Amino acid sequence: MKSESKNANKPMQNNAPASSFTIEDLFNKNIHYGHVKTLWNPKMAPYIHSVKNNVHIIDITKTFEALNRAKAELYKAGLEHKRILFIGTKPQISKHIKQYAIDCGQYYVNHKWLGGMLTNWKVINTLVKTLQKYEKLVQKESINYTKKELMILTKKIEKLEKSIGGIKDLPTRPDILFIIDTDLEKMAIQEAKKLGIKVIAVVDTNSSPDDVDIVIPGNDDSTKAIQFYLSQVSESILAGIKKGLVAPVKSKPSQKTEN
């Protein structure tokens, strides 16, 4: 795991909003529940508070600090017009990954991660152009197709949309990845590491925090917990973007009155 800055716990910079949630909110979303202790990853030991009913309990104070740190980083990213890629391919959270990424004007991968999605950008870009080409064909020339031809083309679009629909408007590689479940998204993290792309991730007690820049220790299975993480980071990114769109007011030069 990458070492975190000594200044990590300092107040948010760039006038980022103060925390909009409490530790009690985290408890209410079941964020403190990890996995059964037999499935634990020893590298997560620093983030574990105790064991209850054979289940690891996550130190919720560390979750609170880490999520606020992540929000500050993502607020700054929004302010600086950086590109954030939301990644979460579990079927039960697929629609939420898409929704919250779109809500803050960002990008997403919510189905299977394609190998080389970051490291082989040229190939992915070719697939994006193919998808865009098919979409234009259907929009403009569907009247010239037979029902069978149109059905085949539509299926091709659906397949590509599922794989790369969330990045078809991404002009180049993202600046930051926000990931739910580091075990499931190992390939994305490995590619990010090779390219020096920052990774912010929710990491459960059965997963590895290796190569994650900001580790948010927490439950990565509960849908309501995941929706909470997503709502918080989306809110911060959007706040940064809005702040960046407000031009600073230039003060008028003072006029001295002559006696």
N, C-alpha and C positions, 0 to 999 in steps of 0.2 A: 504493500500500500504506500502511496506517495505520502511523504511527510507533509503535515499541514502547517501552515504558517503560524508563527508565534502570535501573530496579530489576529488570528482567526476569530477570537471571541470579543474583539473590539466592536463598538457600535457600528451600525451600517454606515457606509460612506455614500457620497453623492446624493445626500438628502433622501435616502430610501425610506419608505414608510416604516413605522414601528411595527412590531409584531401584531398581527391581526388575530392571533389565536392564543389559547392558554394551554398549560399542561393538562388541565382538566379536559379540554377538548380532545387531546390526544388519547386520554383514557377512554373517553366516551366513544371513540372510533375504534377501540380495541387495537390500537397501534402497538401496545406494549406486549402483545402475545406473540412469542416466537414459535419455534417448532419443538417437538418432543426432544428431550435432551440427547437421546441416542442418535439423532440426526444432525447434531450441531457441527459447525465448522469452528475448530479451536481458534481461528484467527478472529472470530467475533467475540472472544472472551472479554475484551475491554468494554464491550457495549452491553454485557449481560448483567442484570441486577441480582437475579435469584432464580430459583426453580420452584414452581408451584404445580402440584398434581402431575409431576413428571414433564412439565413444559417449561422451557426457558422464558423468563420474563425479562424483557428489554428495559434497560435503564432509560426511562422516559425523559429524564432531564437532559440526557445526551441527544435524544431525538429532537427535543425542543431547540437546543442550541444549534444542532446541525441543520435542521430545516430552516431556521432563521438565517443561518449563514448561506444556505443555498438560495434562499429568497433574495438576499442582498446581492449575491453574485448574478442572479438572473435579472434582477431589476437593473443592474448596471449594464448587462448585456442588451436589454431592451433599449436603454438609454443610448447605447452606442450602436444601435441598429445591427446587432449581431444576429446570426441565424442559429436557432435552437431546434434540434431534432428530438422529438419525443419518441421513445421506443418502449413498446410493451406489447408482446405478441400472444399473451394468454387470451384464449377465446372469450372469457368472461369479462375482460376489460377492454377489448378491442374498440368498442364504440366510444368508450370514455377517453381513451388515448386520442382518438380522432377529434372528438368534440372539443376537448380542452386545448389541443394544439391549434385548431382552427380559431377558437375563441380569442387567442392572443396573437393571431397572424403568423403562426409558425408551421412547422412541418412534422410529419409523423411516419412511423413504420408500425403498423398494428397487426400485421400478419407475419408470415415467415420472413426472417432476415435473409436476404440474398448474399451469399459470399461475395466479397469484393464490392459491396455497396459503397464503401468509402475508399478502399485501396485501388479499386479498378473503376474509377469514376467515368472513364471514357466509354466503357461498355454499358454502364448504367445510363449514361447520357444518351446512348444510342437507343436503348429501350424506351427511354422517355420520349424521344423524337418519334419513335414508332407508334407509341400510344397516342401522341398528339395528332399524328397523321391519320390514324384510324378514326379518331374522334371527329376530325374535320370531314372525313369521307362520309361518315354516317350523318352528320349534321347537314351537309350540303347536297349529297348525291344519293340519298337513300331511295329516292324515287326510281333510280335506274337499276336497283338491285332486285333480284328475285327474293322471295321470302327466305329461301334456303341460304343464299349468299349473305343476306343481311343477318341471319341468325348466327352464321359462322363468324362474321366480323364482330358481331356483338359479344359473342363468347370470348373472342380474342381480347377485346377491350376490357371485359370483366376480369379476365385473368391478369392482365397487365395492371389494371387499376388496383387489384387486390395486393399486388406485389410492390408497385412503385407509385401508386396514385397519390400518396402523401408527400412525395418528393418531386412530383412532376414540374412544380413551379420553383424548385430550389435551384438557383443559378449556379451554385458551386458547392463544394463541401461545407457542411455546417461548422460552426465555431464551437458549439457545446452540445453534448448529448445529455438528455435527461432520461434515465432508465429505471424501469420497474422490473425487478428480478434479475440480478446479475448472473445467476446460474443459467437461466434461460437465454440470456443475451451475451454470453461469453464472446461470441464471434465479433459482435459489434464493439465490445470493449477492447479486444485484441487489435482490431483495425484502428480504433481511435488512438491507442497507445503508439502504434507505428507512425501515425501521422501527427502526433502531438496535440490531438483534439481533447479538450477538457471533458471529463466525465463526472456528472453528478448522478448519484443513484441511490435508490432505496434498497437497503441490504438487510435481508432477514438472517436469523441465527444459523440457518443451514447453508448459507452462501459465503462466498469469498469477497472480502473488501479489496482485494488486490487490484491495483491500477485504477482505482476510483479516487478522484481528486477530492470530492466532498461525499463522505459516507453518511447517509441518513439511515441510522439503524431503526428498523421498523417492520411490522407485519406487511408482507407483500402478497398475501393471499386474499385477505378480506376486501371485498369490493368497496365497502364504505370507507375503509382506510385508504385505499388507492384513490378513490374519488377525492378524498380530503387532500392528499399530497398534490394531486393534479390541480385542484382548485386553487391551492395556495401558490404554486409556482406560476400558474397561468395568470393569476391576479398580479403577481409581482412583475412579470414580463410586460404585461399590458400597461401597468402603471409607469414602468420605465419608458415604454414607447410613447405614451401620452406626454410624459414630462419632456421627452426629447423633441416633441413636435411644437412645444411652446417656446417661441423665440424669446430670449431675455429682453426685457425692456431697457432700452438705452436711456440713461438719464440725460436730460438736456443740459448744456453748459450753463452754469449760473451767470446771470447778468448783473453786473455791479451797477448800482445806481449812483449817479454823480450828484453831489450836493451843489 
